[in-house]
Amino acid sequence: MKHIGRTASDRLPVLLLLLLWLGVAGVASAHGPTIEVSHSELKPKLLNLFVGTTVHFSNTVEMPGGHVIVDASGTIKSPPLIKPGDGWHYTFEKEGAFEIYIEQHPEAKTRIVVVPKR
């Protein structure tokens, strides 16, 4: 009797696509909250986080020379985010309040409050 159905080799492309999708989904969700970066603002204006949380900064507009994300104390500084879609991650390892702004647009600010994990 002839077996009708799919063989393991027939299923391989489907399995590879599934693994690829799971891998991409895992990378996309590897960080915590996202802050949107534009010329005139950072969104959201306030974030409350636990120590160890990684924040993704996502540039939404073209900026010749790039947007550079900094904090008021001078300890945080991103590389230039030039094109829409350019991003940068920062992990907050210490508790405290951080005043974050765009170096080229100092009026564009957000406040990040980091508290210890319970």
N, C-alpha and C positions, 0 to 999 in steps of 0.2 A: 504494500500500500504506500502510495506517495504522500509525503507530509506536505501539507499546504500551510503556508504561514511565513513568517519572517524568520530569517536566521540571525545569529548574533552579528554577522558582518553587515546585514541589512540595517540593523539597529544602531550600528556604530555612529553614523552621521548624526542621528537624533541624540544619542548620548553625548557626543562631543558638543553639539549646540547647547544642550542643557547645562553641561559643565561650564562652558564659556559664559552663558548667561548668569549662572550662579557666581562665577568669579567676578564678572563685571558688577553685579549687584553688590557683592561683598566689598569691592573697592569703593563703589559710590557711597556706601553707607558707613565707611570706616571712620569718618569724623563725626563730631557732634553738630552743633548749630552752625548755620551759615550767616555771615554778615555780608550784605550786598554793598558794593563800593561804587559810588558814582561821583560826579564832580562836586555836587553840593551836599551830599549826605552819606552817612553810613546807616544801614537799616538792619536790625532794629536799633533803637536809641539806648536800650538797656538790656543786658543779659545777666542772669544770675546762674552761676555754674558751680559745680563741685571741682575741687582740686583734681587735676589729671584730665580734665575735659579738653579735647582738641576742637578748636574753632576754625572753620574754613572761611577765608575772606575771598569773595568772588567779585572780580571786576565786571561791571556791566556796560562801560562806555570806553571808547577809544581815548587814549591820553598820550600825546607825544611825550616821550620821556618817562611816562608811567606814573601811576599813583603809588606812593610809598606809605605804608601803614606804620605809624609810630605810636609810642605812648609818652605821656607827659614826663615820666622819669628818665627816658632815654634808654631803657633796657630792651625795648621791643622795636625791631625795625625789619620791615619786609623788603624783598627785592622789588624793583619797579614792576607794577602790574599795568601793562600797556594796552592789550587788546581785550575786547569783551570775551569773557570766558577764562581769562588768566586768573589763576588762583594761588593762594598761599595758605598754609596751615600753621597754627601756633597752639602749642599745648601749655595750658596754664598750670604750672607745677606748684605755685605758692598761693596762699590765700591773700586776699586783699581787694582793694578797689583799684581798677585800672581805667584811666582816662585815655582812650584810644582816639586818634584822629588821623586824617590824611595830611601828610606833610605839605603838599601843594595846596591844600584847601583846609586850613586849620579850623575853619568854622564847621566842618563836617566831622562830627564827634559821635562817639558812643561810649557808654560806661559799662564796664564789665566787673561784676562783683563775684569773687571766687570765695567759696566757703569750704571748710573741711568736710570730707565724707563722714557719714555717721556710722 
